[in-house]
């Protein structure tokens, strides 16, 4: 790998400031990497190297004059395809949607442009972001850089593949049930889902958040000052903050941390995953934290209720679509959504009410603990061609038991690598904090990264 690609955002900005490296020079290293690895991982949509060169050149000129725009000036970034960028279509991962250019930037894109980031591509996602998979009826099949036969997870599939393939330091995904953390876990990245409203989004719906995905905790944290600036379009947005997102000082001594090894429902935790998470918990214990067992917060009634609500909501979105366009939706998702035709309004409301039950269960747990550790994903990996770890539309959410409750409770949660399987695949540790405790989650994540040293060697393109 070109040594430039190993640099963190902090290191890049330092070199830019010292005029030892320009954004243009760094971009060319990223462009070369994309040329070598993208044909294999298929992570990108609307990749535009010519535009990126122009953006990097403008950033280079600003750095030369000492007139930078913001904290990410000259830093290459990708955005998940669901995040609108002005003048470009938002296909929502599906061949069923007509390609109409977006009228304006979504909040995240607007903030990044304001700070001079080099937005060089969108990243792939499955149809409507409704799978934890790189499978889509519109995009190419995205693959896991660690093993091209395996799935990168989703729905921020392309973001995770791009990050693990070292296509620059920062990639922004979205998350309603684990769509930042799940793929981060399966690709070794650090993925952060902040408290609801911390990063303004548009459109908003229950549980939907956006968050950074990066190879290091610090790179993800660097983006937060930019992404958290307010935007009137998100009615759930939190007040402006003056946090120092790069203050990682923490002493875990005396903290009570829950260890959750059973999600309560869904796929059982594989032995290699369990062992890696238990070993991670020991790191916190050795540093002085008290590790206590934490029972599951999710029940079958809760998950099935959420499934009913999501099916009914999604069917309501597509039922008036012309039949010929509906037929273009990925069959797995269409078969799942079609179940919404049999769900009454009353049943849909009852399903929605289960999100409140999740919130209550999560809140109760956090009266007894300061943080929670758990697996991010219950399984090590699954084939690239599968739509989900079960590949069964009748059982679509059996893998999100550890992640989805924290969306509904609006709590911050992150996934960080805690080891590798015998097959060489990354294993994710989820770290959950109290509502609005975003800084605490970042601090705990950075502490763990320091203890382990993080991932030293990232995947290389075939034949490299």
Buried (B, 14 or more C-beta within 10 A) or exposed (E): BBEBBBBBBBBBBEBBEEEEBBBBBBBBBBBEBBEBBBEBBBBBBBBBBEBBBBBBBBBBEBBEEEEBBBBBBBBBBBBBBBBBBEEBBBBBBBBBBEEEEBEEBBBBBBBBBBBBBBBBBBBBBBBBBBBBBBBBBBBBBBBBBBBBEBBBBBBBBBBBBBBBBBBBBBBBBBBBBBBBBBBBBBBBBBBBBBBBBBBBBBEBEBBBBBBBBBBBBBBBBBBBBBBBBBBEBBEBBBEEBEBEBBEBEBEBEEBEBBBBBBBBBBBEBBEBBBBBBBBBBEBBBEBEBBBEEBEBBBBEEBBBBBBBBBBBBBBBEBEEBEEEBBEBBBEBBBEBBBBBEEBEEEBBEBBBEBBEBBBEBBBEBBEEBBBBBBBBBBBBBBEBEBBBBBBEBEBBBBBBBBBBBBBBBBBBBBBBBBBBBEEEBBBBBBBBBBBBBBBBBBBBBBBBBEEBEBBEEBBBBEEE
